[in-house]
Amino acid sequence: MRMRLSTAVAGFLLLAGIGAAAAQDVVIEPEQETVIREYVKKQPLASVKIPGVELNIGSTLPETVELHEVPDTKYRYVVVDNRTVVVDPGTRKIIKIIE
C-alpha cells in the first residue's frame, strides 16, 4: 500500500511540475503578432551572430545582445542569423521566431 501511495504522489508531483512549466509559456495574441510582424518588416535590422546560443523558443539571449523595442507591445526583437527573434525583455528568453 505504501509503495502505491509513493508512486501516486511522485506521479502527481511530476504532472504538477509539467503544468507549472507550461503555465510559464508566453503566448503572443494574434493582434500583437500582427503588429510585431508589420513593424519588423518596416524596421529591418542588420543580422547579428551569437556564438553558442541556439535559436529555440525558450533560449535566453545574453545581456550583450541589443534588443529593439516594438512600439505598442511589451516585446523586443533582434535579428540573429537572418531570423527575426521576438524576446521577452524581462527574462531575455526567445518567445517567437519569425521566419
N, C-alpha and C positions, 0 to 999 in steps of 0.2 A: 504494500500500500504506500509506504513511504517513498519508494522508487518512482511510482507512478505520479505522485504529487510533485516530486522534484522535477520530473520530466515535463509535467504540465506547466509548472512555474517557469522553467527555463524556456519553454516554447513561447509562453506569454511574453516574457521579457524580450525575447528575440523579435517577436512581432511588434511590440511596443517601440522598440528601437527603430525598426524599419518605418513605422508610421511617423515617428518624430523626424526621421531624416527626410521623408517625403514632404512633411509639412514645411521644411526649410527651403524647398524649391521655390524659386521665383518665377512667377508666371506673368508674362507681359500681356496686357489686354490687347485685343486686336486693334483697337483705335490707336493705342500707344505704339504698337508695332508699325502701323502705317505712318505715323508721324516720324518715327525713327528712320524708316526706310527712305522716305521722301527727303528728310533732312540730310542724311549721309550721301545721297545721290547729288544733292546740290552743293554740299561742302566736302568734296573729296580731300582726303589726306594722303600724304606720302606713306607708303608702306614701311613698317619697321620690322626688324628681325629681333627675336627674343630667344637667344640660345638657352636650351634646357627647359623650355616651357612648351608643353603640348597644348594645342588649341582644342580643348574639350570643354563642354559645359561643366562648370564647377571648378575648373582650374583657376588658380589665383595668379594674377599678374603682379610682378614685382613693383615696388614703390618707384623704381627708376623709370617706369613707363608712364609717359604723359597721357592722361585721359582727357578727352574733349567733351564738353557739355553738349547735350541735345536739349535745346530750349523746349519748355513746356513739358518736360519729363524729369524724372529723378535719376535718369541713367546717364552714363558716359559711354564714349566709344573710342576706338583706336583701330587702325588698320594694321594687321600683322600678317606677313606673308601673303599680301594681296587679298586678305579676307577681313571683312568688317566684323569687329568683335564688340558686342554690347556688354557693358560691365556694370555691376552694382558698385557704386563708388564707396559705400560703407565697408564692404568686405573685399573689394577688388576682384571678386570672382566673376568669371565669364558666365553670363546668363543666356546669351543668344549669339549665334554665329550666322551672319547674313552672307550668303554666297553671291 
